[in-house]
Amino acid sequence: YFIQDVGAASDDELIASAKEVRARLAPALKKEETSDLSRGYAGTIGHSHLDTAWLWSVSETARKCARTYSEVLTLMDIYPDYNFIQSSALHLEFVRENYPSIFEGIKSRVKEGRYEPNGGVWVEGDVNIPSGEAIVRQFLYGQRYTKEHFGYTSDTFWLEDTFGYSAALPQIMRGAGIKYFYTAKLFQSDLNMPKTDTFRWCGIDGSEVLTHLNRMSPTPDANTVYGAVQGIEDKRSNDSRLIAYGYGDGGGGPSYETLELLRRAKKLSGMPLVEETTASRFMKERVEPRHDRLPILDGELYFELHRGTLTQMHDVKKNNRLAEIALHDMELLSVLADKNEAEARERLWKILLKNQFHDILPGTCYPSVYDTMIPETEKLIFDARALTGSYAEKLSDKDEKRFSLINTLSFDRDDVTVLDGKISVGGVPCQTYTDSRGNEKTAIRSAVPAFSSTTLSYGKAQNGNIPFEEKNGTLETPFYSARFDECGYISSLVDKRTGRQVKNPDGAPLGTLYFGESMSLMYDNWDIDDDVFKKLLPIKDIISREVVSVGTVEYRIRAKYRLSPRSTAVVDTVFYADMPRIDYEVTLDWSERHALLKAGFDVYVKSNFVKNEIQFGHIERPATRNNTYEAAKFEVCNHKWTDISEPRYGVAILNDCKYGISADGSDIRLTLHKGCFRPDPVHDNGAHTMRYSLLPHVGAFNAENVVKEAYKFNYAPFEVLGRTDVSAPVKISAPNVICETVKPAEDIEGAMVLRIYECEGSLTNCEIDLCGAKRAFASNLLEEISDEIPLSDGKAALSFRPFEIKTVIITK
């Protein structure tokens, strides 16, 4: 009974024909239940990958959430087997605030076990660029939200679409109660595809999480489901795949059509066993029993694509670093001043966490997103600093003849602090200069103890002999003999401490600027392609060069370069009297559509690896190109520093807001700026400032000569009028153990939280002086107490694994 002329058939005839066709096909398509597991397993769950912002604003995402989640609830009434995973706590908060009836419907489905809020975080953020503490707060606020509104703690970190996965994540996940991790992004790698789909991911400290590379698909039709299971790489260790289906980005989630397609896929002959599940259940039932047969992947999950997101949108990256530092200082001072403004603190943190979403922070959103985000983050920085100032004033006597510098770091510092204006400070070396933007500054040398303050008086400076001399084309400083080429770059740098040449004799001058076209093959704002290194040429068009300041503190040379007919860079190169750092302060006037700017340091150090700082530690990456895995890492992420070392000597590159860097042998190039066109042609143009530093060090890499110097380069002492008497809340005996954060406790009135980690990768026993605390407790990252820490004379003896993070809660 088949209709030959469909166009002439009536509705009743068409329906009758369809029924007949289905009846005749039924025997051929009938599923043989006994053969299901021999063909593998497909767990399916509805999902809508809703970007918090991308080609639309955050406010539009709130409306997308309402439309999507209301549709989910409607379809759950029709399809009793339909489950749905929702990953970002912020998206639920959008619904709770604006659409309370939908939120109540979600809560009822959560109780049934069909709606699964199980992402663990506030938003699905970028996890390359944010600081370790910022990622901790993603889990802290995300988990607290799930606990408050749904009565449980997420066991899964759901992060489908970000651009690389830090090796610090497994430890952070475990500390936040997370033991399972999902992502689908690694299937988009441009050179090496994943060799396994399900594995035990091991982080830098040895922590493990079970990881599954699931599939994302709008429609779970038979071809998609069958292909996802057949495509499993290592079927001996795992024969199961989770498929998250539904329309995302623009929202929508599963539709009637997708659910009908899934219903049919379950019943077809030759298919794997297909059943609705949850992300948590899939791991518990299908993956965890196979734990011992799963392969181990140790280190980062490097994403071989979208490397430009480490640099794109300079102001976004710089404001992110400044905001993280401002919140760090604010929380410490609130503890020192015994002033816990919890609501203000949480509000500011949640603004930052929202803007660390995996398209906002990487710089891949539509311009209107940044029209809102950049001023919002600038206000966050202003508000945090204002609160810090109010706490500092509470500790000050406001004597106008004096001022204090508060060291917000957990170790002593004795370095250069730059103050605004022309100031004379009694008893310390002072030097006033005008920066490249015409602002008067005063550089002073001062020592400030850990988590404490030093008070200085306005008065006559203690300036002695100038320790810099230029003769016969050579600049003599207390640390170096330096020569420069015709472009103002360093053509020779001899370290007087060892007599060693720092510059590679066969390499380009130190500090060379490289500029050229960066035209991505596929994704404009996202990518840097490896052919860019053939296009980058040294900038030799020098407009002017002069020594602008010489004194007892520093020697400052200012050079202006023409990058193109449209763009210029002003570079201050600064040598110091009492520090081995050589700083570069850059003011960039940029007007380019498809271009890249790097600063190169080809140093005379032989190593096949460089160390790049990541959250709560560092990893080693290859400086060689021996295979496709090494070749893929031509641009990688660093935080405050990158180091290349031999056993007795090394060189570090520090930065104040740059996250992209490359290393080819001893040639290290920090990526300074990237200008592309799509989807935002606007916000990378204009004037920008940045700082980076060349730091040769005697001896191998360690905490004192690299890690702490990078902290000091980024965290300026906080200045307050008058005398302060700040007493450190904690003192640490081991130089390689750093207290990253001091903050008020979330739930214990009057208690403080210390986030402490080992930074070198060394097993370490150390003593923590808690400075009068009565009791101390070990907790996880969610501040859930596990054990009391025994104290002896107010001190705790703690043992750290390499790169281990410890959270200690102190009560007075």
GUGU-790623 format. One line per 2 residues: number of its first residue (from 1); their letters; for each residue z, y, x of C-alpha. Coordinates in steps of 0.1 Angstrom, whole numbers, plus 5000, padded with zeros to 4 digits. Layout:
residues N
NUM = a = Z Y X; ... $
END
This chain:
residues 812
1 = yf = 5000 5000 5000; 4987 5027 5023 $
3 = iq = 4972 5060 5011; 4939 5068 5028 $
5 = dv = 4936 5105 5017; 4971 5119 5021 $
7 = ga = 4960 5154 5011; 4950 5141 4976 $
9 = as = 4982 5121 4970; 5009 5132 4947 $
11 = dd = 5046 5134 4958; 5055 5102 4940 $
13 = el = 5026 5084 4957; 5037 5097 4991 $
15 = ia = 5073 5086 4986; 5062 5052 4974 $
17 = sa = 5039 5048 5004; 5067 5057 5029 $
19 = ke = 5091 5032 5013; 5064 5005 5016 $
21 = vr = 5057 5013 5053; 5094 5012 5061 $
23 = ar = 5099 4979 5044; 5070 4963 5063 $
25 = la = 5082 4977 5097; 5118 4966 5091 $
27 = pa = 5115 4930 5105; 5098 4942 5137 $
29 = lk = 5124 4969 5143; 5154 4949 5133 $
31 = ke = 5180 4950 5160; 5193 4918 5176 $
33 = et = 5230 4926 5180; 5236 4899 5205 $
35 = sd = 5214 4916 5231; 5230 4950 5230 $
37 = ls = 5252 4950 5261; 5226 4933 5282 $
39 = rg = 5206 4965 5279; 5235 4988 5288 $
41 = ya = 5256 5013 5268; 5249 5048 5255 $
43 = gt = 5279 5068 5243; 5268 5098 5222 $
45 = ig = 5286 5129 5212; 5275 5161 5196 $
47 = hs = 5276 5193 5217; 5263 5228 5219 $
49 = hl = 5261 5243 5254; 5269 5278 5244 $
51 = dt = 5266 5303 5272; 5294 5329 5270 $
53 = aw = 5266 5354 5279; 5231 5351 5293 $
55 = lw = 5201 5366 5275; 5226 5381 5250 $
57 = sv = 5259 5398 5250; 5294 5383 5248 $
59 = se = 5298 5397 5214; 5267 5378 5202 $
61 = ta = 5282 5346 5215; 5312 5350 5192 $
63 = rk = 5287 5350 5163; 5268 5320 5177 $
65 = ca = 5301 5301 5178; 5308 5308 5142 $
67 = rt = 5273 5297 5131; 5274 5266 5153 $
69 = ys = 5309 5254 5146; 5306 5259 5108 $
71 = ev = 5274 5238 5109; 5294 5211 5128 $
73 = lt = 5320 5210 5101; 5294 5208 5074 $
75 = lm = 5276 5179 5090; 5309 5161 5096 $
77 = di = 5313 5159 5058; 5279 5141 5056 $
79 = yp = 5280 5119 5087; 5314 5102 5090 $
81 = dy = 5306 5088 5125; 5296 5122 5139 $
83 = nf = 5319 5135 5168; 5316 5168 5186 $
85 = iq = 5329 5181 5219; 5337 5218 5224 $
87 = ss = 5346 5229 5259; 5357 5266 5262 $
89 = al = 5390 5278 5249; 5376 5314 5248 $
91 = hl = 5350 5303 5223; 5377 5288 5200 $
93 = ef = 5396 5321 5204; 5365 5340 5192 $
95 = vr = 5365 5318 5161; 5403 5320 5155 $
97 = en = 5402 5358 5157; 5371 5365 5137 $
99 = yp = 5366 5335 5114; 5400 5320 5106 $
101 = si = 5387 5296 5079; 5364 5280 5104 $
103 = fe = 5392 5276 5129; 5414 5259 5103 $
105 = gi = 5385 5235 5096; 5383 5227 5133 $
107 = ks = 5420 5220 5135; 5418 5195 5106 $
109 = rv = 5389 5177 5123; 5408 5177 5157 $
111 = ke = 5436 5158 5139; 5411 5132 5128 $
113 = gr = 5399 5128 5164; 5363 5138 5156 $
115 = ye = 5363 5174 5169; 5372 5172 5206 $
117 = pn = 5383 5205 5223; 5383 5190 5258 $
119 = gg = 5369 5212 5285; 5402 5222 5302 $
121 = vw = 5393 5258 5310; 5392 5292 5295 $
123 = ve = 5354 5294 5300; 5329 5272 5318 $
125 = gd = 5330 5294 5349; 5312 5295 5382 $
127 = vn = 5331 5274 5407; 5315 5285 5439 $
129 = ip = 5325 5322 5440; 5359 5326 5423 $
131 = sg = 5390 5324 5444; 5412 5293 5442 $
133 = ea = 5438 5311 5422; 5412 5323 5397 $
135 = iv = 5401 5287 5391; 5437 5277 5387 $
137 = rq = 5440 5304 5360; 5410 5290 5342 $
139 = fl = 5428 5258 5338; 5462 5274 5332 $
141 = yg = 5450 5295 5302; 5426 5269 5290 $
143 = qr = 5452 5241 5289; 5479 5263 5274 $
145 = yt = 5455 5273 5246; 5447 5236 5238 $
147 = ke = 5483 5227 5239; 5494 5256 5216 $
149 = hf = 5467 5252 5190; 5459 5215 5190 $
151 = gy = 5490 5199 5205; 5476 5181 5235 $
153 = ts = 5464 5187 5271; 5428 5181 5280 $
155 = dt = 5420 5153 5303; 5384 5163 5310 $
157 = fw = 5367 5192 5329; 5334 5197 5311 $
159 = le = 5311 5218 5333; 5275 5211 5325 $
161 = dt = 5256 5240 5338; 5269 5257 5369 $
163 = fg = 5253 5261 5404; 5273 5238 5427 $
165 = ys = 5308 5223 5427; 5334 5232 5453 $
167 = aa = 5352 5205 5472; 5384 5221 5463 $
169 = lp = 5379 5212 5426; 5393 5176 5425 $
171 = qi = 5427 5187 5437; 5428 5217 5413 $
173 = mr = 5417 5194 5384; 5444 5169 5391 $
175 = ga = 5470 5196 5394; 5460 5208 5360 $
177 = gi = 5463 5174 5343; 5426 5167 5345 $
179 = ky = 5414 5133 5357; 5378 5132 5344 $
181 = fy = 5348 5154 5353; 5314 5157 5336 $
183 = ta = 5283 5176 5346; 5245 5173 5341 $
185 = kl = 5233 5200 5364; 5228 5179 5396 $
187 = fq = 5197 5162 5380; 5179 5195 5387 $
189 = sd = 5182 5193 5425; 5150 5204 5442 $
191 = ln = 5150 5179 5472; 5175 5150 5469 $
193 = mp = 5183 5135 5435; 5217 5119 5429 $
195 = kt = 5219 5083 5441; 5247 5074 5417 $
197 = dt = 5256 5086 5383; 5292 5076 5381 $
199 = fr = 5316 5079 5410; 5350 5088 5423 $
201 = wc = 5348 5124 5436; 5371 5130 5465 $
203 = gi = 5381 5166 5474; 5391 5182 5507 $
205 = dg = 5428 5171 5503; 5420 5135 5493 $
207 = se = 5425 5139 5455; 5401 5120 5433 $
209 = vl = 5386 5125 5398; 5364 5101 5380 $
211 = th = 5330 5118 5376; 5301 5110 5354 $
213 = ln = 5267 5127 5354; 5259 5127 5317 $
215 = rm = 5227 5137 5300; 5222 5167 5278 $
217 = sp = 5195 5166 5252; 5187 5185 5220 $
219 = tp = 5176 5154 5202; 5191 5118 5206 $
221 = da = 5159 5101 5196; 5151 5065 5207 $
223 = nt = 5131 5076 5237; 5158 5099 5250 $
225 = vy = 5186 5074 5245; 5167 5045 5260 $
227 = ga = 5155 5066 5290; 5190 5079 5297 $
229 = vq = 5204 5044 5301; 5173 5030 5319 $
231 = gi = 5176 5059 5343; 5210 5050 5356 $
233 = ed = 5207 5049 5393; 5234 5023 5403 $
235 = kr = 5236 4998 5374; 5258 4974 5395 $
237 = sn = 5287 4999 5395; 5281 5013 5360 $
239 = ds = 5258 5005 5331; 5269 5033 5307 $
241 = rl = 5257 5068 5301; 5272 5096 5279 $
243 = ia = 5246 5116 5261; 5256 5150 5247 $
245 = yg = 5231 5160 5221; 5225 5192 5202 $
247 = yg = 5209 5226 5206; 5226 5249 5230 $
249 = dg = 5223 5283 5248; 5212 5300 5216 $
251 = gg = 5236 5278 5196; 5232 5255 5167 $
253 = gp = 5244 5222 5180; 5233 5190 5163 $
255 = sy = 5212 5193 5131; 5205 5171 5102 $
257 = et = 5173 5160 5120; 5191 5151 5152 $
259 = le = 5217 5131 5134; 5191 5112 5115 $
261 = ll = 5172 5104 5147; 5204 5091 5162 $
263 = rr = 5211 5069 5132; 5177 5053 5137 $
265 = ak = 5181 5049 5174; 5212 5029 5168 $
267 = kl = 5193 5004 5147; 5162 4998 5168 $
269 = sg = 5155 4965 5185; 5154 4966 5223 $
271 = mp = 5179 4995 5225; 5211 4996 5244 $
273 = lv = 5244 4995 5225; 5246 5030 5210 $
275 = ee = 5278 5044 5195; 5294 5077 5188 $
277 = tt = 5324 5083 5211; 5343 5111 5227 $
279 = as = 5342 5124 5263; 5378 5111 5269 $
281 = rf = 5372 5078 5253; 5340 5072 5272 $
283 = mk = 5358 5076 5305; 5388 5055 5294 $
285 = er = 5369 5026 5279; 5336 5025 5299 $
287 = ve = 5343 5041 5333; 5380 5037 5342 $
289 = pr = 5380 4998 5340; 5352 4999 5367 $
291 = hd = 5372 5022 5390; 5373 4998 5420 $
293 = rl = 5336 4992 5420; 5326 5028 5418 $
295 = pi = 5313 5046 5449; 5332 5075 5465 $
297 = ld = 5316 5108 5471; 5337 5129 5495 $
299 = ge = 5333 5167 5497; 5313 5192 5477 $
301 = ly = 5287 5184 5451; 5261 5207 5466 $
303 = fe = 5235 5219 5441; 5201 5221 5457 $
305 = lh = 5189 5250 5437; 5199 5286 5426 $
307 = rg = 5212 5295 5460; 5204 5332 5453 $
309 = tl = 5233 5333 5428; 5257 5336 5457 $
311 = tq = 5243 5371 5464; 5225 5385 5434 $
313 = mh = 5242 5415 5417; 5261 5431 5446 $
315 = dv = 5284 5451 5424; 5294 5421 5403 $
317 = kk = 5303 5401 5434; 5322 5430 5451 $
319 = nn = 5341 5439 5419; 5350 5402 5415 $
321 = rl = 5366 5401 5450; 5384 5434 5444 $
323 = ae = 5397 5423 5410; 5411 5391 5424 $
325 = ia = 5429 5410 5452; 5441 5437 5427 $
327 = lh = 5456 5410 5405; 5472 5392 5435 $
329 = dm = 5489 5424 5446; 5499 5433 5410 $
331 = el = 5517 5400 5405; 5535 5401 5438 $
333 = ls = 5547 5437 5432; 5558 5428 5397 $
335 = vl = 5580 5401 5412; 5594 5423 5439 $
337 = ad = 5602 5450 5414; 5615 5425 5389 $
339 = kn = 5591 5438 5363; 5572 5411 5343 $
341 = ea = 5547 5426 5319; 5533 5393 5308 $
343 = ea = 5510 5406 5281; 5493 5431 5304 $
345 = re = 5490 5405 5331; 5474 5379 5308 $
347 = rl = 5450 5404 5293; 5437 5415 5327 $
349 = wk = 5434 5379 5340; 5414 5369 5309 $
351 = il = 5390 5397 5314; 5383 5384 5349 $
353 = lk = 5380 5348 5338; 5356 5357 5311 $
355 = nq = 5334 5376 5336; 5335 5346 5360 $
357 = fh = 5314 5327 5335; 5286 5307 5352 $
359 = di = 5258 5332 5343; 5277 5365 5344 $
361 = lp = 5293 5362 5379; 5262 5346 5395 $
363 = gt = 5241 5375 5383; 5216 5358 5360 $
365 = cy = 5222 5376 5327; 5203 5402 5308 $
367 = ps = 5209 5439 5318; 5230 5447 5288 $
369 = vy = 5256 5422 5298; 5262 5441 5331 $
371 = dt = 5262 5474 5313; 5294 5461 5297 $
373 = mi = 5307 5438 5325; 5306 5462 5354 $
375 = pe = 5326 5491 5338; 5350 5465 5323 $
377 = te = 5357 5450 5357; 5361 5484 5373 $
379 = kl = 5386 5493 5346; 5404 5460 5353 $
381 = if = 5407 5469 5390; 5420 5504 5381 $
383 = da = 5445 5491 5356; 5458 5464 5379 $
385 = ra = 5462 5489 5408; 5479 5514 5384 $
387 = lt = 5504 5487 5375; 5509 5478 5411 $
389 = gs = 5515 5515 5419; 5541 5517 5391 $
391 = ya = 5560 5487 5405; 5558 5501 5440 $
393 = ek = 5572 5534 5428; 5602 5515 5413 $
395 = ls = 5609 5503 5449; 5604 5538 5465 $
397 = dk = 5627 5568 5469; 5596 5591 5465 $
399 = de = 5604 5611 5496; 5573 5633 5501 $
401 = kr = 5577 5634 5539; 5572 5597 5542 $
403 = fs = 5551 5569 5529; 5553 5531 5530 $
405 = li = 5528 5503 5535; 5535 5471 5517 $
407 = nt = 5521 5439 5531; 5510 5417 5502 $
409 = ls = 5503 5387 5525; 5527 5359 5534 $
411 = fd = 5524 5365 5572; 5531 5395 5595 $
413 = rd = 5503 5419 5602; 5497 5443 5631 $
415 = dv = 5463 5458 5626; 5444 5489 5616 $
417 = tv = 5449 5505 5581; 5425 5531 5568 $
419 = ld = 5440 5559 5547; 5422 5584 5526 $
421 = gk = 5420 5620 5539; 5429 5636 5571 $
423 = is = 5465 5626 5579; 5488 5627 5609 $
425 = vg = 5513 5600 5610; 5543 5602 5634 $
427 = gv = 5549 5576 5660; 5516 5556 5656 $
429 = pc = 5481 5559 5669; 5459 5579 5645 $
431 = qt = 5422 5587 5643; 5404 5608 5617 $
433 = yt = 5367 5603 5610; 5342 5610 5583 $
435 = ds = 5326 5579 5568; 5289 5576 5560 $
437 = rg = 5294 5589 5525; 5311 5621 5537 $
439 = ne = 5347 5611 5529; 5374 5619 5554 $
441 = kt = 5394 5589 5565; 5423 5582 5589 $
443 = ai = 5427 5550 5608; 5462 5541 5620 $
445 = rs = 5476 5511 5638; 5507 5497 5621 $
447 = av = 5528 5466 5619; 5541 5453 5586 $
449 = pa = 5562 5421 5581; 5552 5394 5557 $
451 = fs = 5557 5403 5520; 5576 5434 5532 $
453 = st = 5571 5470 5540; 5570 5495 5568 $
455 = tl = 5579 5532 5562; 5561 5559 5582 $
457 = sy = 5566 5596 5584; 5540 5624 5583 $
459 = gk = 5541 5641 5617; 5527 5641 5652 $
461 = aq = 5507 5610 5660; 5514 5589 5691 $
463 = ng = 5480 5592 5707; 5476 5583 5744 $
465 = ni = 5446 5576 5765; 5413 5567 5749 $
467 = pf = 5405 5531 5759; 5368 5533 5755 $
469 = ee = 5342 5544 5781; 5304 5544 5781 $
471 = kn = 5287 5544 5814; 5253 5533 5827 $
473 = gt = 5244 5521 5792; 5274 5498 5788 $
475 = le = 5303 5504 5764; 5336 5493 5779 $
477 = tp = 5363 5485 5754; 5397 5467 5760 $
479 = fy = 5380 5435 5748; 5343 5437 5756 $
481 = sa = 5315 5450 5778; 5287 5457 5753 $
483 = rf = 5251 5467 5758; 5227 5478 5730 $
485 = de = 5190 5476 5726; 5167 5504 5715 $
487 = cg = 5175 5496 5678; 5212 5499 5683 $
489 = yi = 5219 5461 5680; 5241 5444 5706 $
491 = ss = 5219 5429 5733; 5249 5417 5755 $
493 = lv = 5285 5412 5746; 5308 5399 5774 $
495 = dk = 5343 5389 5762; 5367 5402 5789 $
497 = rt = 5394 5377 5779; 5372 5348 5792 $
499 = gr = 5343 5365 5810; 5321 5347 5785 $
501 = qv = 5288 5360 5770; 5290 5360 5732 $
503 = kn = 5253 5365 5724; 5230 5336 5727 $
505 = pd = 5207 5344 5757; 5177 5330 5739 $
507 = ga = 5186 5346 5705; 5182 5379 5688 $
509 = pl = 5206 5407 5694; 5239 5405 5675 $
511 = gt = 5240 5424 5642; 5203 5424 5637 $
513 = ly = 5192 5432 5602; 5165 5410 5587 $
515 = fg = 5145 5421 5557; 5116 5406 5539 $
517 = es = 5100 5394 5507; 5120 5369 5485 $
519 = ms = 5096 5357 5458; 5111 5326 5441 $
521 = lm = 5087 5299 5429; 5106 5293 5397 $
523 = yd = 5138 5312 5390; 5138 5349 5400 $
525 = nw = 5174 5361 5400; 5186 5325 5406 $
527 = di = 5168 5313 5437; 5163 5318 5474 $
529 = dd = 5135 5295 5486; 5135 5281 5521 $
531 = dv = 5102 5299 5530; 5121 5332 5530 $
533 = fk = 5131 5326 5566; 5094 5328 5576 $
535 = kl = 5092 5362 5558; 5124 5378 5571 $
537 = lp = 5116 5401 5600; 5140 5421 5622 $
539 = ik = 5144 5458 5612; 5134 5480 5641 $
541 = di = 5126 5513 5623; 5157 5532 5634 $
543 = is = 5159 5567 5619; 5190 5579 5638 $
545 = re = 5219 5567 5659; 5250 5585 5672 $
547 = vv = 5286 5580 5682; 5306 5596 5653 $
549 = sv = 5342 5589 5663; 5360 5581 5695 $
551 = gt = 5398 5579 5698; 5428 5558 5705 $
553 = ve = 5422 5535 5675; 5384 5529 5674 $
555 = yr = 5349 5536 5687; 5324 5542 5659 $
557 = ir = 5286 5542 5662; 5265 5551 5632 $
559 = ak = 5228 5541 5629; 5204 5546 5600 $
561 = yr = 5176 5521 5594; 5145 5523 5572 $
563 = ls = 5141 5489 5555; 5110 5499 5536 $
565 = pr = 5095 5531 5523; 5120 5529 5494 $
567 = st = 5152 5516 5510; 5175 5525 5538 $
569 = av = 5207 5511 5554; 5234 5531 5572 $
571 = vd = 5255 5509 5595; 5287 5518 5612 $
573 = tv = 5296 5495 5641; 5333 5497 5650 $
575 = fy = 5351 5485 5681; 5389 5486 5682 $
577 = ad = 5414 5494 5709; 5439 5466 5699 $
579 = mp = 5418 5441 5679; 5389 5418 5690 $
581 = ri = 5371 5423 5657; 5338 5442 5657 $
583 = dy = 5334 5456 5622; 5302 5466 5604 $
585 = ev = 5304 5490 5575; 5271 5493 5556 $
587 = tl = 5259 5518 5530; 5228 5505 5514 $
589 = dw = 5203 5526 5494; 5182 5499 5477 $
591 = se = 5151 5501 5456; 5134 5467 5458 $
593 = rh = 5120 5442 5433; 5117 5410 5454 $
595 = al = 5134 5413 5487; 5163 5399 5508 $
597 = lk = 5185 5414 5535; 5205 5395 5560 $
599 = ag = 5226 5403 5591; 5221 5379 5620 $
601 = fd = 5245 5368 5647; 5230 5343 5671 $
603 = vy = 5260 5334 5692; 5264 5314 5724 $
605 = vk = 5284 5286 5709; 5273 5249 5707 $
607 = sn = 5282 5230 5676; 5264 5209 5651 $
609 = fv = 5287 5222 5623; 5300 5254 5609 $
611 = kn = 5332 5258 5589; 5329 5277 5556 $
613 = ei = 5359 5289 5537; 5362 5276 5501 $
615 = qf = 5391 5278 5477; 5424 5267 5493 $
617 = gh = 5407 5255 5526; 5373 5250 5541 $
619 = ie = 5345 5225 5546; 5322 5217 5575 $
621 = rp = 5285 5220 5568; 5256 5211 5591 $
623 = at = 5240 5236 5614; 5213 5211 5621 $
625 = rn = 5183 5200 5600; 5181 5163 5609 $
627 = nt = 5174 5150 5573; 5166 5162 5539 $
629 = ye = 5203 5165 5529; 5209 5189 5558 $
631 = aa = 5176 5207 5553; 5186 5214 5517 $
633 = kf = 5217 5233 5528; 5198 5263 5542 $
635 = ev = 5219 5287 5522; 5255 5279 5514 $
637 = cn = 5286 5294 5500; 5315 5310 5520 $
639 = hk = 5344 5330 5509; 5361 5353 5534 $
641 = wt = 5348 5337 5566; 5325 5313 5584 $
643 = di = 5333 5299 5618; 5314 5281 5646 $
645 = se = 5336 5268 5674; 5337 5247 5705 $
647 = pr = 5371 5232 5716; 5380 5263 5736 $
649 = yg = 5360 5292 5721; 5345 5302 5688 $
651 = va = 5331 5330 5667; 5338 5338 5631 $
653 = il = 5319 5360 5607; 5342 5378 5581 $
655 = nd = 5331 5396 5550; 5346 5416 5521 $
657 = ck = 5323 5405 5492; 5294 5384 5505 $
659 = yg = 5292 5347 5494; 5258 5335 5507 $
661 = is = 5253 5325 5544; 5230 5304 5565 $
663 = ad = 5234 5286 5598; 5206 5272 5619 $
665 = gs = 5220 5260 5652; 5240 5289 5665 $
667 = di = 5221 5315 5645; 5244 5326 5616 $
669 = rl = 5230 5350 5591; 5251 5366 5564 $
671 = tl = 5232 5375 5532; 5238 5411 5524 $
673 = hk = 5216 5419 5494; 5191 5403 5471 $
675 = gc = 5169 5423 5447; 5149 5405 5421 $
677 = fr = 5134 5413 5387; 5142 5387 5360 $
679 = pd = 5162 5387 5339; 5178 5419 5352 $
681 = pv = 5156 5444 5371; 5181 5472 5371 $
683 = hd = 5216 5466 5385; 5209 5456 5421 $
685 = ng = 5191 5489 5428; 5210 5520 5439 $
687 = ah = 5238 5527 5464; 5260 5499 5476 $
689 = tm = 5287 5495 5502; 5299 5463 5521 $
691 = ry = 5318 5453 5552; 5315 5424 5575 $
693 = sl = 5329 5416 5609; 5320 5397 5641 $
695 = lp = 5352 5380 5655; 5350 5361 5688 $
697 = hv = 5382 5341 5694; 5396 5324 5724 $
699 = ga = 5405 5288 5717; 5393 5265 5689 $
701 = fn = 5394 5275 5652; 5429 5278 5638 $
703 = ae = 5448 5297 5611; 5459 5325 5634 $
705 = nv = 5426 5334 5649; 5403 5331 5619 $
707 = vk = 5420 5324 5585; 5447 5351 5587 $
709 = ea = 5423 5376 5602; 5400 5371 5573 $
711 = yk = 5429 5377 5549; 5438 5409 5567 $
713 = fn = 5402 5421 5566; 5402 5418 5528 $
715 = ya = 5437 5426 5518; 5447 5462 5528 $
717 = pf = 5484 5470 5527; 5494 5488 5495 $
719 = ev = 5503 5525 5501; 5531 5542 5482 $
721 = lg = 5548 5576 5486; 5583 5575 5500 $
723 = rt = 5605 5549 5516; 5606 5514 5502 $
725 = dv = 5630 5486 5510; 5610 5455 5502 $
727 = sa = 5626 5421 5509; 5603 5391 5513 $
729 = pv = 5608 5365 5485; 5597 5337 5508 $
731 = ki = 5593 5330 5546; 5572 5302 5559 $
733 = sa = 5577 5286 5593; 5543 5270 5599 $
735 = pn = 5514 5293 5608; 5489 5272 5590 $
737 = vi = 5507 5273 5556; 5499 5302 5534 $
739 = ce = 5515 5315 5503; 5485 5324 5483 $
741 = tv = 5502 5337 5452; 5536 5350 5441 $
743 = kp = 5538 5355 5403; 5562 5356 5375 $
745 = ae = 5567 5322 5358; 5549 5317 5325 $
747 = di = 5578 5302 5305; 5610 5306 5325 $
749 = eg = 5626 5340 5322; 5633 5356 5356 $
751 = am = 5617 5328 5376; 5589 5332 5401 $
753 = vl = 5561 5309 5411; 5548 5303 5446 $
755 = ri = 5513 5289 5452; 5513 5275 5488 $
757 = ye = 5486 5257 5507; 5478 5243 5541 $
759 = ce = 5447 5261 5554; 5436 5243 5586 $
761 = gs = 5432 5207 5575; 5463 5194 5593 $
763 = lt = 5492 5173 5581; 5522 5197 5584 $
765 = nc = 5559 5197 5580; 5574 5231 5575 $
767 = ei = 5604 5250 5564; 5602 5274 5535 $
769 = dl = 5630 5300 5534; 5634 5310 5498 $
771 = cg = 5655 5340 5507; 5685 5336 5485 $
773 = ak = 5671 5315 5457; 5696 5292 5439 $
775 = ra = 5672 5265 5428; 5636 5254 5435 $
777 = fa = 5614 5230 5415; 5581 5213 5422 $
779 = sn = 5556 5217 5395; 5519 5211 5388 $
781 = ll = 5494 5240 5385; 5503 5243 5348 $
783 = ee = 5539 5251 5358; 5552 5219 5343 $
785 = is = 5582 5209 5364; 5584 5175 5380 $
787 = de = 5613 5174 5405; 5639 5197 5419 $
789 = ip = 5635 5205 5455; 5667 5201 5476 $
791 = ls = 5677 5233 5494; 5698 5236 5526 $
793 = dg = 5711 5271 5532; 5684 5284 5509 $
795 = ka = 5656 5266 5527; 5633 5238 5516 $
797 = al = 5617 5212 5539; 5582 5206 5527 $
799 = sf = 5554 5183 5539; 5518 5192 5533 $
801 = rp = 5488 5169 5534; 5457 5186 5549 $
803 = fe = 5446 5213 5525; 5473 5204 5500 $
805 = ik = 5483 5229 5473; 5520 5230 5463 $
807 = tv = 5534 5250 5434; 5571 5259 5436 $
809 = ii = 5591 5275 5409; 5622 5295 5420 $
811 = tk = 5651 5306 5400; 5677 5331 5412 $
END
